[in-house]
Each structure stands twice: as C-alpha cells, then as structure tokens.
C-alpha cells in the first residue's frame, strides 16, 4: 500500500491506495494553523488512516505529503506557506520522526500533477500538465512520467507570466499576470464586491449585462486559454488537465475558453494545428489528486 496526504488551507486529506492504484481508504480532517499545528494535524490524518486500514505507518511502502508553499523536495523543508501560517518548517524530518517512517514532501500543485497523470492513466512515455485554477494559478509538469521541477523549482509558475501590461495589478507587484486575471483571488481583487464566491458573482453579473463584470469575465476566458496555449507551446504536453475551484464551474468557464480557441484557430493555421481544445481534460469533481500524487512520490528518484 501507499499513503498520500494533501495539506490544504482548511482541510487535510489522506488516502491509502493499493499497488494497482485503487483507493482503499480516504479521510479528511481540519488543517491546523501554524507550524506545530500543521505537523499535528498531518500526524492525526496519518494515524486516522492507519486505524482505518488496520496498519502502522511502517506498513506503507511510501508516505508522501503535498503542501502549499516553496518546497525543497530533497530535504522536505517547506517555506512561505502563508495560508498555513508557517514561514519555515522541516516537515519531512518532523513527520518522519513522529511516524517512524520516511516521508516525501512536495509542493501541492506538483503532487496534484502527478496524481492527475495516474488518474488519467497516462503511459509512462506521455507528458502532461496540470493547470490549477483555484485561489491562485499555477501548473505542474509531468514529463515522460516524471515530475519536472526546473533548475530552481520554478517550473510551472505561469501565474507570473505577464499577458497585459496595462491590466490589473497582482500581489507580486506586476500588472496583468495570468494569476490576477484567471484565479479566484485575482478576480476577487478585481471585482471588490461582497464576500462570497467572486468568480460566480462575476459570471452572474456578466450574464445580467454588468459592463465591468463582462470585462473581467472576458479576461478570465483569455487567461485560461492563454495558460493552455503557453503550456502547449513551451512544453508540447499531450494533455492539459484543468482542476481547481474555477474548473468546477464547467461550461460557464470552458464554453468561453473554447470560443477563444476557435477564434485563434480561425486567425492562425499554426494555432489551429495545435489542437488546443482537444488536449484539455477537466478533473473530475472531488478527485483527491494531490493526495493521490503524494502517494506516488515514493516511486520517484530523490531530487538532488
């Protein structure tokens, strides 16, 4: 068996999977806030899963953890996980000491990319990108079955790519990056109204004819389409799997994105030849891809 844990901003999800990929057990508990509480809630998730499966941590062939923030996958050290209230944490070492078993740690989007790769049963020679459209916007890359982190771990951080120098300003201080135009937090800052789901509110207001909402919605469509285009043009992946909260809105977003693809294809035979729309897959709602991917981390070579 393998175990994977996904530490999210509000919940921690753990899965136990069989060697053939079947999910045997799955549980969710609240995530603690702060370094000590994050470790404790992760240990609680692991112990809850071992109790459910009648095992000990040492009975699992691999234990992996996905977590937001900057992760040194070689050491298991996590930095700048702001939403979890921690600045620096030796998570891998701390968990290994508590559980009595080695633990692999990876950035959550990278873990989700690996999980999506296995969920969609890609052959070992295939390449895939996971595009996360949630509170933020980022991608994870699996090339020929292996995670690609880049020289300094920045591969897939496409949210910082500028697409509109005159566009809204993002938290990184730049104008018109993909994240500010096509993520939940970016749209909330643009909209600036209410405390609910800003993306749904914008789509509703755009349907009602609100001019500002229509402009934000158009940027959202273009940002998602542009993200897919960048991933295909730079890495030429076989598939772009889209997940995150925005993807759950289905045709309300993807219908507009496909219109953008159609317009680009009509303008450019080269873009048409890329088959952008055909390369997209939407993550099934509720699929625990980050936890699944974390479970597969132990089968990969250790980063150097």
VMD Tcl script that draws the C-alpha trace (Angstrom):
set ca {
  {0.00 0.00 0.00}
  {0.91 3.65 -0.48}
  {-0.23 6.66 1.53}
  {-0.63 10.23 0.31}
  {-1.56 13.33 2.30}
  {-2.70 16.67 0.88}
  {-2.34 19.56 3.35}
  {-4.76 22.29 2.29}
  {-5.53 25.68 3.74}
  {-8.62 24.39 5.58}
  {-8.58 20.61 5.28}
  {-6.04 17.80 5.22}
  {-6.95 14.82 3.07}
  {-5.27 11.43 3.27}
  {-5.67 8.40 1.03}
  {-4.45 4.83 1.15}
  {-4.07 3.22 -2.26}
  {-3.34 -0.31 -3.35}
  {-0.40 -1.13 -5.58}
  {-2.79 -1.23 -8.56}
  {-3.95 2.35 -7.84}
  {-7.31 1.57 -6.21}
  {-8.25 3.93 -3.38}
  {-8.72 1.77 -0.29}
  {-9.45 4.43 2.32}
  {-9.89 8.19 2.30}
  {-10.39 10.70 5.11}
  {-10.46 14.44 5.72}
  {-9.76 16.41 8.87}
  {-9.30 20.14 9.56}
  {-5.81 21.53 8.93}
  {-4.04 23.15 11.84}
  {-2.70 26.71 11.58}
  {0.94 27.38 12.35}
  {3.97 25.11 12.12}
  {3.25 22.98 15.19}
  {-0.47 22.62 14.39}
  {0.23 21.65 10.76}
  {2.51 18.84 11.92}
  {-0.06 17.68 14.49}
  {-2.98 17.63 12.05}
  {-0.88 15.76 9.50}
  {0.10 13.15 12.09}
  {-3.57 12.87 13.06}
  {-4.51 12.25 9.41}
  {-1.88 9.54 9.04}
  {-2.91 7.86 12.27}
  {-6.58 8.06 11.30}
  {-5.80 6.34 8.03}
  {-3.69 3.63 9.64}
  {-6.50 2.97 12.12}
  {-9.00 2.68 9.26}
  {-6.77 0.22 7.40}
  {-5.61 -1.70 10.46}
  {-1.96 -0.92 9.74}
  {1.02 1.02 11.05}
  {2.82 3.81 9.19}
  {5.71 1.45 8.55}
  {3.43 -0.93 6.65}
  {3.08 1.54 3.78}
  {5.65 1.27 1.02}
  {5.61 5.06 0.60}
  {4.23 8.05 2.50}
  {4.08 11.33 0.63}
  {2.79 14.77 1.52}
  {1.70 17.65 -0.71}
  {1.66 21.15 0.80}
  {1.41 24.73 -0.48}
  {4.47 26.94 -0.47}
  {8.05 26.59 -1.63}
  {9.21 23.02 -1.03}
  {12.72 21.64 -1.13}
  {11.78 18.15 -2.29}
  {15.25 16.80 -1.45}
  {15.06 17.78 2.23}
  {11.32 18.08 2.86}
  {11.72 21.68 4.05}
  {8.74 23.99 3.44}
  {8.95 27.79 3.20}
  {6.47 30.64 2.79}
  {3.26 28.65 3.22}
  {1.42 31.83 4.17}
  {-2.10 30.38 4.21}
  {-0.94 27.79 6.75}
  {0.75 30.34 8.99}
  {4.25 28.98 8.62}
  {7.43 30.55 7.32}
  {9.93 27.69 7.65}
  {9.28 24.07 8.60}
  {11.34 20.88 8.28}
  {8.15 18.98 7.59}
  {9.68 15.83 6.15}
  {12.09 15.33 9.04}
  {9.49 16.22 11.67}
  {6.93 13.79 10.27}
  {9.48 11.01 9.84}
  {10.50 11.36 13.48}
  {6.88 11.28 14.65}
  {5.75 8.43 12.40}
  {8.86 6.25 12.40}
  {8.85 6.04 8.60}
  {10.42 8.11 5.79}
  {8.20 10.82 4.32}
  {8.48 12.56 0.95}
  {7.25 16.17 0.69}
  {6.32 18.04 -2.48}
  {4.56 21.25 -3.50}
  {0.81 20.58 -3.67}
  {0.39 21.55 -7.33}
  {3.27 19.28 -8.33}
  {1.72 16.48 -6.29}
  {-1.64 17.11 -7.98}
  {0.05 16.93 -11.39}
  {1.47 13.52 -10.56}
  {-1.91 12.41 -9.24}
  {-3.71 13.58 -12.39}
  {-1.15 11.75 -14.51}
  {-2.03 8.48 -12.78}
  {-5.76 9.24 -12.60}
  {-5.94 9.66 -16.37}
  {-3.81 6.51 -16.78}
  {-1.19 8.07 -18.99}
  {1.53 5.80 -20.44}
  {5.00 6.15 -18.97}
  {6.22 7.93 -22.11}
  {3.47 10.58 -22.00}
  {3.75 14.20 -20.88}
  {1.03 16.13 -19.11}
  {0.46 19.43 -17.38}
  {-1.92 20.02 -14.51}
  {-3.31 23.57 -14.57}
  {-4.66 24.58 -11.18}
  {-7.30 27.31 -11.36}
  {-8.06 27.96 -7.73}
  {-7.22 30.70 -5.27}
  {-4.04 31.07 -7.32}
  {-2.95 29.91 -10.76}
  {-0.04 27.56 -11.33}
  {0.84 24.44 -13.27}
  {2.64 21.21 -12.53}
  {4.52 19.30 -15.21}
  {4.94 15.56 -15.60}
  {7.29 14.81 -18.48}
  {7.75 11.18 -19.54}
  {6.19 10.11 -16.27}
  {8.49 12.19 -14.05}
  {7.81 15.47 -12.24}
  {9.70 18.37 -13.79}
  {10.52 20.99 -11.17}
  {13.06 23.02 -13.17}
  {16.51 24.22 -12.14}
  {15.27 26.10 -9.06}
  {11.81 24.64 -8.54}
  {10.04 27.35 -10.52}
  {8.77 25.24 -13.42}
  {5.05 25.75 -13.93}
  {4.77 29.08 -12.07}
  {2.99 30.53 -15.08}
  {0.72 32.74 -12.97}
  {3.55 35.30 -13.00}
  {3.70 35.47 -16.81}
  {2.53 38.92 -17.95}
  {-0.12 38.95 -20.65}
  {-1.47 42.51 -20.27}
  {0.98 45.22 -19.11}
  {-1.97 47.60 -18.74}
  {-4.02 45.07 -16.77}
  {-4.85 44.86 -13.07}
  {-2.00 44.63 -10.57}
  {-1.26 41.35 -8.81}
  {0.17 40.67 -5.35}
  {3.62 40.19 -6.91}
  {3.55 43.85 -7.97}
  {3.19 43.18 -11.68}
  {0.39 44.31 -13.96}
  {-1.65 41.82 -15.96}
  {-0.17 38.48 -14.93}
  {-2.13 35.32 -15.61}
  {-2.88 34.83 -11.92}
  {-4.57 38.18 -11.42}
  {-6.86 37.70 -14.43}
  {-7.67 33.98 -14.14}
  {-7.56 32.94 -10.47}
  {-10.12 33.18 -7.70}
  {-8.09 35.66 -5.65}
  {-7.28 37.80 -8.67}
  {-10.89 38.02 -9.75}
  {-11.95 38.85 -6.18}
  {-9.49 41.77 -6.14}
  {-10.75 42.99 -9.49}
  {-14.42 42.69 -8.50}
  {-14.13 44.01 -4.97}
  {-17.78 43.40 -4.09}
  {-19.30 41.08 -1.49}
  {-17.71 38.27 0.48}
  {-18.95 35.23 -1.46}
  {-17.57 33.36 -4.46}
  {-16.26 36.21 -6.60}
  {-15.98 34.13 -9.78}
  {-19.62 33.02 -9.65}
  {-20.68 36.57 -8.75}
  {-18.82 37.98 -11.74}
  {-20.30 35.40 -14.10}
  {-23.80 36.12 -12.78}
  {-23.33 39.88 -13.11}
  {-21.92 39.48 -16.61}
  {-24.97 37.43 -17.59}
  {-27.08 40.34 -16.31}
  {-25.18 42.79 -18.51}
  {-22.85 44.48 -15.99}
  {-20.09 46.07 -18.10}
  {-17.32 45.66 -15.51}
  {-18.22 42.01 -14.96}
  {-18.26 41.38 -18.70}
  {-14.70 42.75 -18.96}
  {-13.49 40.63 -16.03}
  {-15.17 37.54 -17.48}
  {-13.52 38.13 -20.84}
  {-10.11 38.39 -19.17}
  {-10.83 35.16 -17.28}
  {-11.59 33.30 -20.51}
  {-8.49 34.72 -22.17}
  {-6.33 33.92 -19.15}
  {-7.37 30.27 -19.03}
  {-7.00 29.90 -22.80}
  {-3.64 31.68 -22.68}
  {-2.41 29.38 -19.91}
  {-3.20 26.30 -22.00}
  {-1.58 27.87 -25.05}
  {1.61 28.66 -23.11}
  {1.87 25.13 -21.73}
  {1.38 23.58 -25.17}
  {3.75 25.94 -26.95}
  {6.53 25.69 -24.39}
  {6.40 22.01 -23.45}
  {4.07 20.46 -26.07}
  {2.39 18.23 -23.50}
  {-0.02 15.52 -24.60}
  {-2.69 16.69 -22.16}
  {-3.52 19.74 -20.06}
  {-5.66 18.62 -17.12}
  {-7.54 21.53 -15.55}
  {-8.52 21.43 -11.90}
  {-9.20 23.78 -9.00}
  {-12.34 25.57 -7.94}
  {-12.82 27.52 -11.18}
  {-12.78 24.32 -13.23}
  {-15.82 23.08 -11.27}
  {-17.88 25.81 -12.96}
  {-17.76 23.71 -16.12}
  {-19.21 25.20 -19.30}
  {-19.73 28.58 -17.63}
  {-15.98 29.00 -17.97}
  {-14.90 26.40 -20.51}
  {-17.57 27.46 -23.02}
  {-15.96 30.90 -23.19}
  {-12.47 29.41 -23.27}
  {-13.40 27.23 -26.24}
  {-14.71 30.31 -28.05}
  {-11.28 31.87 -27.59}
  {-9.62 28.76 -29.01}
  {-11.97 28.83 -32.01}
  {-11.18 32.48 -32.71}
  {-7.44 31.86 -32.51}
  {-7.75 28.85 -34.82}
  {-9.68 30.90 -37.37}
  {-6.94 33.53 -37.36}
  {-3.92 31.21 -37.46}
  {-3.48 27.86 -39.21}
  {-0.50 27.22 -36.94}
  {-2.54 27.67 -33.73}
  {-5.29 25.58 -35.29}
  {-2.77 22.79 -35.89}
  {-2.00 22.63 -32.14}
  {-5.48 21.27 -31.34}
  {-5.62 23.17 -28.05}
  {-9.22 22.30 -27.20}
  {-8.63 18.60 -27.91}
  {-5.76 18.42 -25.43}
  {-7.84 19.55 -22.44}
  {-9.30 17.28 -19.79}
  {-11.29 18.53 -16.79}
  {-10.51 16.97 -13.45}
  {-13.49 15.01 -12.07}
  {-15.16 16.93 -9.26}
  {-13.83 15.86 -5.88}
  {-10.95 13.76 -7.18}
  {-8.22 13.79 -4.48}
  {-5.40 14.27 -6.99}
  {-2.91 15.98 -4.67}
  {-3.18 13.18 -2.12}
  {-3.03 10.57 -4.90}
  {0.06 12.20 -6.36}
  {1.70 12.41 -2.94}
  {1.22 8.65 -2.59}
  {3.23 8.12 -5.78}
  {6.15 10.34 -4.71}
  {7.98 7.43 -3.16}
  {8.27 5.72 -6.52}
  {10.32 8.58 -7.95}
  {14.03 9.22 -7.73}
  {15.01 11.58 -4.91}
  {15.78 15.11 -6.15}
  {19.42 16.12 -5.90}
}
mol new
graphics top color blue
foreach p $ca { graphics top sphere $p radius 0.5 }
foreach p [lrange $ca 0 end-1] q [lrange $ca 1 end] { graphics top cylinder $p $q radius 0.2 }
display resetview
